[in-house]
Amino acid sequence: MGPQTLIVKRGEYGVLMFNGKSIFGAPAFPLEDVFDPTGAGDSFAGGFMGALAHAGDVNERVFRRGIVFGSVMASFNVEQFSLNRLTNLTRAEVDERFRQFKALTHFEEL
């Protein structure tokens, strides 16, 4: 009974995902200026659900990727008032920020 996975959006502190096997954390994408945080959670949810729909599967790897896509979309949303930044956003910008996010959080094993 109950959910097998729990995802907690923590605003400017990022996201945590808990399931029976692991814990995954992702930071919010760091920006110099945050213009308007209104709608960041909705943008996160849209990016997350879009990534899940695109994958066509539901597993931990897809959830992790979805969390990062959601964080990327939220980071664009807060750059301008309301949805203004999302109206002229290109796929190339999304892909580049996803690469930047990966570089920000990637590290090698000891």
C-alpha positions as CSV (number, residue, x, y, z in Angstrom):
1,M,0.0,0.0,0.0
2,G,1.1,3.5,-0.7
3,P,3.6,4.9,-3.2
4,Q,6.8,3.0,-4.1
5,T,8.6,6.3,-4.9
6,L,8.4,9.7,-3.2
7,I,9.7,12.8,-4.9
8,V,10.0,15.9,-2.7
9,K,10.5,19.3,-4.4
10,R,12.4,21.5,-2.0
11,G,12.3,24.9,-3.9
12,E,15.6,26.6,-4.2
13,Y,17.2,23.6,-2.4
14,G,16.4,21.1,-5.2
15,V,14.7,17.7,-5.2
16,L,15.0,14.5,-3.2
17,M,13.7,11.1,-4.4
18,F,13.2,8.2,-2.0
19,N,12.3,4.6,-2.9
20,G,12.8,1.2,-1.3
21,K,16.3,0.9,-2.8
22,S,17.9,4.3,-2.9
23,I,17.9,8.0,-2.3
24,F,18.6,10.5,-5.1
25,G,19.2,14.2,-4.7
26,A,19.5,16.9,-7.3
27,P,20.2,20.6,-6.6
28,A,18.4,23.4,-8.1
29,F,20.3,24.8,-11.1
30,P,22.3,27.8,-9.8
31,L,21.4,31.1,-11.4
32,E,22.9,34.5,-10.8
33,D,19.5,36.2,-10.8
34,V,16.1,34.8,-10.0
35,F,13.4,37.2,-11.4
36,D,10.2,35.4,-10.4
37,P,10.0,32.0,-8.7
38,T,6.2,31.8,-9.3
39,G,5.5,28.7,-11.3
40,A,8.8,27.0,-10.8
41,G,7.2,24.0,-9.2
42,D,4.7,23.7,-12.1
43,S,7.5,24.0,-14.6
44,F,9.4,21.3,-12.7
45,A,6.3,19.0,-12.8
46,G,5.9,19.6,-16.5
47,G,9.5,18.8,-17.3
48,F,9.4,15.8,-15.1
49,M,6.2,14.4,-16.5
50,G,7.3,15.2,-20.1
51,A,10.5,13.2,-19.6
52,L,8.5,10.2,-18.2
53,A,6.1,10.4,-21.1
54,H,8.9,10.5,-23.6
55,A,10.7,7.6,-22.0
56,G,7.6,5.4,-22.3
57,D,8.8,3.4,-19.2
58,V,8.8,4.0,-15.5
59,N,12.0,3.0,-13.6
60,E,14.6,4.7,-11.3
61,R,16.8,5.8,-14.2
62,V,13.9,7.5,-15.9
63,F,12.8,9.1,-12.7
64,R,16.3,10.5,-12.1
65,R,16.5,11.9,-15.7
66,G,13.0,13.3,-15.2
67,I,14.1,15.1,-12.0
68,V,16.9,16.8,-13.9
69,F,14.7,17.8,-16.8
70,G,12.2,19.2,-14.3
71,S,14.9,21.2,-12.6
72,V,16.2,22.5,-15.9
73,M,12.7,23.6,-16.9
74,A,12.2,25.3,-13.5
75,S,15.5,27.1,-13.9
76,F,14.3,28.7,-17.2
77,N,10.9,29.6,-15.7
78,V,12.4,31.7,-12.9
79,E,14.5,33.8,-15.3
80,Q,11.6,36.1,-16.3
81,F,8.1,37.0,-15.1
82,S,5.4,34.4,-15.4
83,L,5.8,32.1,-18.4
84,N,7.6,34.7,-20.5
85,R,10.9,32.8,-20.6
86,L,9.2,29.6,-21.7
87,T,7.5,31.2,-24.6
88,N,10.8,31.7,-26.5
89,L,12.7,28.7,-25.2
90,T,14.4,26.4,-27.8
91,R,15.2,22.8,-27.5
92,A,18.9,23.6,-28.0
93,E,18.8,25.8,-24.9
94,V,17.2,23.0,-22.9
95,D,19.7,20.5,-24.1
96,E,22.6,22.8,-23.3
97,R,21.4,23.5,-19.8
98,F,20.9,19.7,-19.3
99,R,24.5,19.2,-20.2
100,Q,25.5,22.0,-17.8
101,F,23.5,20.4,-15.1
102,K,25.2,17.1,-15.7
103,A,28.7,18.7,-15.6
104,L,27.7,20.5,-12.4
105,T,26.8,17.3,-10.6
106,H,29.0,14.7,-12.2
107,F,32.0,13.2,-10.4
108,E,34.2,10.1,-10.6
109,E,34.3,7.3,-8.1
110,L,37.2,7.3,-5.5
